[in-house]
Every structure is written in C-alpha cells, then in structure tokens.
Amino acid sequence: MASLHPLDPLSPQEISLAASITKNHFTGKRLIFRVTTLAEPPKKQLIPFLEAERLGERRPLPPPRTAQIQFYLENASQFRQAWVNLRDKKLYDLTNLDGKHAYVDASVMKECEKACLQDPRVQDAIKVLQLPEGSVVVCDPWTYSPDGMNDMSRRCVLCFFYLKLSDHLDANHYAFPLEFVAELSDEMKVMKVLKVPSSPGEKMAEVNGNLRPFDRSKIHSTSEYHPDLVPGRRTTVKPLTVSQPLGPSFQTSGHLINWEKWRFRVGFNYREGLVIHDVTYDGRRVFHRLSLSEMFVPYGDPRTPYPRKAAFDLGNNGGGVNANNLGLGCDCLGHIKYFHFWHHTNDGVPVKMPNVVCCHEIDDGILWKHTNYRTDNAVVTRSRVLVLQTIITVSNYEYIFAFHFNQAAEVTYEVRATGILSTAFIDIGDKVPYGTIVAPGVMAPYHQHLFSLRIDPAIDGYKNSLLLEESHAMPVEDASLMTNVGYITKKEYVEKETPLDTDNRAARVFKIVNENVTNPITGTPVGYKLVPHYSQMLLAHPSSFHSIRSEFGDYPIWVTRHNDDELYAAGEHTLQSVTGSGVATWIKSRASPQSVRNEDLVIWHTFGTTHNPRIEDWPVMPVEKMMVSLKPLNFFTRNPALDVPISNQADNKSVLVEDDAGPSSCCARL
C-alpha cells in the first residue's frame, strides 16, 4: 500500500481491508456492499503533494488512503454510509441514509428479472397473450423515476416485457414490446401488473381481464442486428491496419501517463468511470480534475407509466460498474495500453474489471499547413492524438466516452451514443406525437440525453476566473457608408456562482483565465477557453419531477466555488430522488453568494442531444457524436505545435493508388 499514489483507485487488498473493517464493526449482521471506492483526499491536502511531485521536489507525506463505503444493513431499507481510514484501520462518520437508495447494477437487475418472471400474476398475463409457440418473454427492468404515484422511500423497479421469437441469445427483444409492465418492490415482490396505453388518449390500467392476445401481424424479421441473424454482410471493405513500427509514443508508469508534453493520471471509480487527474502540459498546470459528472435520459412520452423512464445513468446505474471489457482490434485499434480496475461483490470480495480503459494514439488529419504560392513549397504537419477511452452499456444503450489530447495543447471530450432504442408497445395503425414507429407495433419514444462535464481547472495555478467575451458590431454613425464593417469584443468577469447561457449569435466565449499570470506578448491573462457542444436543454416543464431532479439540465454552463463534496451535478443520491440536490441547490443553499473570481472554481458544462428517433436508428443505432473542447487561449507565446515533426513520406509510407497522381508527395521539400 505504501507505493500507491494518493489518486490511485483502490487496490484489491484495500477493498478487502475496508470490507473486513466494516464487517467487524457490525458483528453478526449481514452487510450488502454497494460502494467501496477511493475517497479522494481533500484538495487542500492533495495540492502540496502534487506540486512537489510536479517540481521534482521532496514530497510531503501523502494524505491517508481512505475508502468510502455504502452498504445495506440486512436489507435494502437500511442504507448506511461510512468512511474507512486504511492506514489507521478505523471506521468513522457512520451515517444513516434510510430513504435514499444505492445504484442498481446488473446483478440486481437480474434478480428483478427472475422475480418478475416467476410471479403468478405475470405468468397469468403472459398466458392471456397467447404468444407464438417457442417464443421467449424477456423482462427489462428500469430504475424508477418518481411520478407522484408511489412511495419513493422504498426502492421500486419498473419492469417492461418484450418477446423474442428466436432462441438465439442475442435476438433483439426490443422488436416485440408487450402490452403490460410490472412494479417490483425492494423485497423482490411484484406490487402491480399494469396494462400500458397504445393511443394518445388511452390510460394505464391494472391488468384485470383487459389484455388481448398478441397481434401476430406484428411478427417481422427485419429488426435483428447480430451477424448470426443478419446475412449478407458487405464484402467490399478491405483491412485497414494501424502500424507503429517503433512502438507507441506514450509512456506509462502505473496510472501515470506521459505523452507529447502532456502528463496526467488516470483514475476510475464505480460511478463516474474514467477520471483524469492532475493534468500538466510542458510542466505547466492546466486542469486538476476532469470527469463526466452525470448523465440524464428523460423520455418525452407523457402517458403513465412512461414518465417513470428518466434515468440518471451514472447516479442510478453506475458508469464505472457498467464499463465494457474493451476488445483488442475492435473497440481500440493500434498499440493499446489497457488499464484494469477493481470493483467488488455484494459481500465485499474484490472483482477485477479488465481492460475498461484503453490508451492509444490516432492520426487526426492535418494539424497545420501552409503553402507558399511563390515557391510552391508546402509545409504539412499531421496531428497525432492520444485517446483515453471507456465504453459503458446501460441496458439498451452504449456510450463511448473519450478524452483526446492533441499536440496543440488542446483537450477534447467526445461522447458517442449507440446501441438499441428502448421501445414501447403500440397497436398497428396507432400513432403518437412523441415517438416514431420503427417496426410493426414498435414505437421508439422521443427522449433526451443530457451530460454534465465537470471541469476543475488549474490554469497556471488554482486561483482562476471565468471571463465572458462576446463579439459585437461597432456602432454605426453613418449607415450609408460602405465601410461599416468593424466589430469589437466586450468582456465581463463572472463574479458569483451562477448558471450561464451560451449565445452563438454573439459568439460568446467562456474563458477560464488566471488573472495573476499575464501573457508577455498579448498583455492578457493566460487561459483556456471552453468550446461547448451547443445543445437543447431539458424540455420537461419546471413543475415536473424530471426538471426538479435534473436541475443541471436547465442551463448549459454553471460556475461554482470548489467544494470537495460537490462532484455530481444532480447530487449524490439520484435514484428515486424527489427534490433538487445538485448544482442549483448548492448555489441556493449558500449562507451568502460565493465569489468565483480569482478563486478555486469549477465549471460544469451541460450538453447532449434531443433524440427523436429515425428509422435509420433501428435496429441498432449508428453513433451520435458530441464533442466539447478546451483550447489554450493566450496561454503560450506562439503556436505550441510548431515543433511537431514535419510530415514526410519516408515515415508515413502512404501507397499511391491512382494511375496518374503527379508528384508522389506534397510534404515539405527538406
């Protein structure tokens, strides 16, 4: 344990130790461990250690390694939290969390599936449907979003039912949604079996002789995606290989990565998944911590029970625990460095999560180029990018999350959404204004994906400011002049914690600057600018539980003063939450307005996509790509990528295909 860095995720030995210490505190009780994760050291304790490390100085004693523990005591109605000092082997700050709920992972969902399908009322409903011989009913559990109809102090799960007409394990059950759902309690008992509506005017009702036999005209064969079930793959695509004959350009030591003047640490936890710590470029501090804070997927069908479909995929389900084992040559191409992390069973036994983060380099096209038309000489530099990628599967959807670091000192966060649409029952011939028919009797409801990227900056230090800059046309005195072309910028510092809007009409720029460090050439503070992904914000009405619970979705930008306990934009406990507990609530709850100018601040960027499905998204969706960038702004004294090697054919070894292509290379003649 002595060799572990303060930011390294918990080792299997630490997970076992934390579980043992906690069990000893509750002798004779059954503990169901839901969270055992690194409690990152308080920032003020961590900074001296990181600074000494960055400067190559003698490091002070690191803060003690601490585990955050959340567990059920005997059953899911007794929820507890504690902290374990792993150095002193002591448990402290035991807290009662009754009324709140731990995330629900795949193991719990499998229990829910089994309990639902074994219930006599569910079995009776299935019999009434008179399903085709050989078909298989699939239960698809969803974490429950409040709609005012049930007690949220006890955990509920909403179970949707689908049909498979093939015994193939990967047959697409979302192609045949059934007419009923079930509510399941935390005791794994079915509370109600409910008939879902088809047309806009229908209402949900308890199943009581009102189910109809399955409409066999819905049977079709065009909704499969697995290669075993979809013959006729293309034969025109030839192999494309990634070759680095001298090996990769990055170096790793444990969780530390060095590449092209970048230096940072890779973190990982059960909830956020991939976290980037202590980012420096050419020895200069840039960012303290970067992570996806939360994501919210609210569905837009207002008919009960569909408002209950509103998932916080990190808070409700856990981003880290749903991370994929990334396949070599499939999810990640080239020279791949994998990072493995550890989770645990409900008994606190460590479980290895292999290959959940991959690190590799990609060619990203041209980084910069200029052709001197007088000499016809072209100087071309190609862009190399270092990618840190993780992929999570949350029920029907996949999300590909990647941090891209380039040679111009820019960081880009990319999200790609793919997977299968979560579908709903509809009668053939019916239509609704909040969904798309994608197959016979298959409705894909409108929904949104809203992400919150948490940016904890350290631009040449930990005291930063947020500067808004807009571009405006200069006032015109004589409108008849043809030279009224001037425009200027207007700048304003953000003084207090607040939400902010984007404004592309004014080209609003969000500059994170250090007012204490001046660029010697521009005479302005050094900084980085946030280039947002312009998105529609939450569409649900402010009176709705969707809105109340996902307050970060009201605005694209939030700025707050740093607080060690404020990591998640929708609050820590999102499962069945009924009140606001995130970024807006924090700001409102301060004893007095908090200054964020020349302070240790945090920027939260809400972005995403309003997904009104198209038929081309079915049966599996091509990726929907979203990108957020952080770019240096007067941070350097010139283009930081000027020293990147010039591209040349001797290294790149491109192959000429055309019969008459002229010169074999347009790269610089050196």
FENJO-V62820 format. One record per residue. N is the residue number from 1. D_LAST is the distance of its C-alpha to the last C-alpha in Angstrom with 1 decimal. Layout:
[[N;D_LAST] [N;D_LAST]]
This chain:
[[1;52.5] [2;51.6] [3;47.9] [4;47.5] [5;45.6] [6;47.7] [7;45.6] [8;45.6] [9;47.7] [10;51.1] [11;51.2] [12;53.8] [13;55.9] [14;55.9] [15;56.9] [16;59.8] [17;60.9] [18;60.9] [19;63.0] [20;65.4] [21;66.0] [22;66.6] [23;69.0] [24;70.9] [25;71.5] [26;73.1] [27;75.2] [28;76.9] [29;74.9] [30;72.5] [31;69.0] [32;66.6] [33;63.1] [34;60.9] [35;58.3] [36;57.2] [37;54.0] [38;52.3] [39;53.7] [40;50.6] [41;51.6] [42;52.5] [43;49.4] [44;51.0] [45;51.5] [46;48.1] [47;46.0] [48;46.8] [49;45.9] [50;42.5] [51;41.7] [52;42.5] [53;40.4] [54;37.4] [55;37.8] [56;38.5] [57;42.0] [58;45.3] [59;46.1] [60;49.6] [61;51.8] [62;50.5] [63;52.8] [64;55.1] [65;54.0] [66;56.2] [67;56.8] [68;58.0] [69;60.7] [70;62.2] [71;64.9] [72;68.1] [73;71.3] [74;73.3] [75;72.3] [76;69.9] [77;72.4] [78;72.0] [79;68.4] [80;67.4] [81;64.5] [82;64.1] [83;61.7] [84;61.4] [85;60.3] [86;58.9] [87;59.0] [88;62.7] [89;63.6] [90;65.4] [91;65.8] [92;66.2] [93;66.4] [94;68.0] [95;68.2] [96;70.2] [97;68.0] [98;70.8] [99;70.3] [100;66.5] [101;64.8] [102;62.0] [103;59.3] [104;60.2] [105;58.0] [106;58.0] [107;60.8] [108;63.1] [109;62.2] [110;63.2] [111;66.5] [112;67.0] [113;66.4] [114;69.0] [115;71.5] [116;71.3] [117;71.5] [118;74.6] [119;76.5] [120;79.6] [121;79.1] [122;75.6] [123;76.9] [124;79.7] [125;77.2] [126;75.1] [127;78.3] [128;79.2] [129;75.9] [130;77.0] [131;73.4] [132;72.5] [133;73.4] [134;70.7] [135;68.7] [136;67.5] [137;67.8] [138;64.8] [139;65.3] [140;62.3] [141;63.1] [142;61.7] [143;62.0] [144;64.5] [145;63.8] [146;66.9] [147;68.7] [148;72.0] [149;73.9] [150;73.8] [151;74.0] [152;70.5] [153;71.7] [154;71.8] [155;68.8] [156;68.9] [157;66.7] [158;66.8] [159;66.6] [160;65.6] [161;66.6] [162;64.8] [163;65.4] [164;63.6] [165;64.9] [166;63.0] [167;63.4] [168;59.7] [169;58.7] [170;55.7] [171;57.6] [172;57.0] [173;60.2] [174;59.0] [175;59.8] [176;63.5] [177;64.5] [178;68.2] [179;70.8] [180;71.5] [181;70.0] [182;71.5] [183;71.6] [184;71.4] [185;72.5] [186;71.1] [187;73.9] [188;72.4] [189;75.3] [190;75.1] [191;76.6] [192;76.5] [193;75.6] [194;74.6] [195;74.3] [196;71.2] [197;71.4] [198;70.0] [199;70.6] [200;69.9] [201;73.6] [202;74.3] [203;74.8] [204;74.2] [205;77.4] [206;78.6] [207;79.0] [208;82.7] [209;83.3] [210;80.7] [211;78.0] [212;77.7] [213;76.9] [214;73.2] [215;72.4] [216;71.3] [217;69.8] [218;66.9] [219;66.0] [220;62.6] [221;59.9] [222;56.7] [223;56.0] [224;54.5] [225;50.9] [226;51.0] [227;49.6] [228;53.0] [229;54.7] [230;52.1] [231;51.7] [232;49.2] [233;45.7] [234;42.8] [235;41.4] [236;38.3] [237;35.9] [238;33.8] [239;32.5] [240;29.4] [241;28.4] [242;26.3] [243;24.6] [244;23.1] [245;23.1] [246;22.7] [247;25.3] [248;25.4] [249;23.7] [250;27.1] [251;29.8] [252;33.5] [253;36.6] [254;39.7] [255;39.2] [256;36.4] [257;32.9] [258;29.7] [259;26.4] [260;23.3] [261;25.5] [262;28.4] [263;31.7] [264;34.8] [265;37.9] [266;39.0] [267;42.7] [268;45.0] [269;48.6] [270;51.2] [271;51.1] [272;47.6] [273;45.8] [274;42.2] [275;42.0] [276;38.9] [277;40.0] [278;38.7] [279;35.2] [280;32.9] [281;29.3] [282;27.6] [283;31.2] [284;32.6] [285;35.5] [286;35.0] [287;37.7] [288;40.8] [289;41.6] [290;40.5] [291;42.8] [292;44.4] [293;47.8] [294;49.8] [295;49.9] [296;52.8] [297;53.6] [298;56.7] [299;58.3] [300;59.7] [301;62.8] [302;65.7] [303;68.3] [304;69.6] [305;68.4] [306;64.8] [307;64.4] [308;64.6] [309;61.1] [310;58.9] [311;56.8] [312;55.0] [313;52.8] [314;51.9] [315;55.2] [316;57.4] [317;55.5] [318;52.9] [319;49.2] [320;48.6] [321;51.5] [322;50.5] [323;46.9] [324;45.8] [325;44.9] [326;41.4] [327;40.7] [328;37.7] [329;35.8] [330;37.9] [331;37.8] [332;34.6] [333;31.7] [334;29.2] [335;29.5] [336;32.6] [337;34.4] [338;37.9] [339;40.2] [340;44.0] [341;46.7] [342;50.5] [343;53.3] [344;57.0] [345;60.0] [346;63.0] [347;64.5] [348;61.7] [349;60.3] [350;56.5] [351;54.5] [352;50.9] [353;48.6] [354;45.7] [355;42.2] [356;43.0] [357;39.6] [358;36.3] [359;32.9] [360;29.7] [361;26.2] [362;25.2] [363;22.2] [364;23.1] [365;20.9] [366;18.4] [367;18.7] [368;17.0] [369;14.9] [370;14.6] [371;14.0] [372;14.3] [373;16.9] [374;16.8] [375;13.3] [376;13.2] [377;9.8] [378;10.4] [379;9.5] [380;11.6] [381;13.2] [382;16.1] [383;19.3] [384;21.0] [385;24.8] [386;27.4] [387;30.7] [388;34.2] [389;36.6] [390;40.3] [391;42.6] [392;46.3] [393;49.1] [394;52.0] [395;54.6] [396;53.3] [397;49.9] [398;46.6] [399;44.3] [400;40.7] [401;39.6] [402;36.1] [403;34.3] [404;30.5] [405;28.4] [406;24.9] [407;21.9] [408;22.9] [409;26.2] [410;28.2] [411;31.1] [412;32.4] [413;35.8] [414;36.2] [415;39.6] [416;40.2] [417;43.8] [418;45.0] [419;48.1] [420;51.4] [421;53.4] [422;56.6] [423;59.2] [424;62.8] [425;65.9] [426;67.0] [427;69.5] [428;68.4] [429;69.0] [430;68.6] [431;65.8] [432;64.8] [433;62.8] [434;60.7] [435;59.3] [436;57.9] [437;59.6] [438;57.1] [439;59.6] [440;63.3] [441;65.0] [442;61.7] [443;60.8] [444;57.5] [445;58.4] [446;56.2] [447;54.7] [448;52.1] [449;49.5] [450;49.1] [451;46.8] [452;46.8] [453;43.6] [454;44.6] [455;42.0] [456;43.0] [457;40.5] [458;39.8] [459;37.4] [460;36.9] [461;40.6] [462;43.5] [463;45.0] [464;43.4] [465;44.4] [466;43.9] [467;43.1] [468;43.6] [469;41.7] [470;42.5] [471;41.3] [472;44.1] [473;44.6] [474;45.9] [475;49.6] [476;50.4] [477;53.1] [478;53.1] [479;52.3] [480;52.3] [481;49.1] [482;46.0] [483;43.8] [484;45.1] [485;41.7] [486;41.3] [487;41.3] [488;41.4] [489;41.4] [490;44.4] [491;44.3] [492;47.0] [493;47.2] [494;49.1] [495;51.9] [496;53.9] [497;53.5] [498;53.3] [499;52.1] [500;49.7] [501;48.8] [502;45.5] [503;45.4] [504;42.7] [505;44.5] [506;43.8] [507;40.4] [508;41.9] [509;39.4] [510;40.5] [511;38.9] [512;39.6] [513;39.3] [514;40.2] [515;42.2] [516;42.3] [517;38.5] [518;37.0] [519;33.4] [520;32.8] [521;31.0] [522;32.8] [523;36.2] [524;37.0] [525;37.8] [526;35.0] [527;35.3] [528;34.3] [529;35.5] [530;37.2] [531;36.2] [532;39.3] [533;40.0] [534;42.5] [535;45.6] [536;49.2] [537;51.4] [538;54.5] [539;56.8] [540;59.9] [541;62.6] [542;62.9] [543;66.4] [544;65.0] [545;64.4] [546;60.9] [547;60.2] [548;62.3] [549;60.5] [550;56.9] [551;56.9] [552;53.1] [553;52.9] [554;54.4] [555;51.3] [556;47.5] [557;47.0] [558;49.2] [559;48.8] [560;51.1] [561;51.5] [562;50.5] [563;53.3] [564;53.0] [565;55.4] [566;53.6] [567;51.1] [568;52.2] [569;52.3] [570;55.5] [571;57.2] [572;57.6] [573;60.4] [574;59.6] [575;61.6] [576;64.6] [577;64.1] [578;66.4] [579;65.3] [580;62.1] [581;60.6] [582;57.0] [583;54.9] [584;57.3] [585;60.3] [586;58.6] [587;58.1] [588;61.6] [589;63.1] [590;61.9] [591;64.8] [592;62.9] [593;59.7] [594;56.7] [595;54.1] [596;50.5] [597;49.0] [598;47.3] [599;48.6] [600;47.6] [601;47.2] [602;46.4] [603;45.0] [604;46.2] [605;44.6] [606;46.7] [607;44.9] [608;45.5] [609;46.6] [610;49.9] [611;50.3] [612;52.6] [613;52.2] [614;51.3] [615;52.2] [616;48.6] [617;48.8] [618;51.4] [619;52.1] [620;48.9] [621;46.7] [622;43.0] [623;41.2] [624;41.7] [625;38.7] [626;38.9] [627;36.3] [628;36.6] [629;33.7] [630;33.6] [631;30.8] [632;30.1] [633;31.6] [634;31.0] [635;30.7] [636;27.4] [637;26.2] [638;23.0] [639;21.2] [640;21.6] [641;18.7] [642;16.0] [643;15.2] [644;15.0] [645;11.9] [646;9.4] [647;10.6] [648;9.3] [649;11.6] [650;11.9] [651;13.7] [652;15.4] [653;16.7] [654;18.0] [655;20.5] [656;20.9] [657;24.5] [658;25.0] [659;26.1] [660;24.1] [661;21.1] [662;18.9] [663;15.1] [664;14.7] [665;12.0] [666;11.5] [667;8.8] [668;5.8] [669;3.8] [670;0.0]]
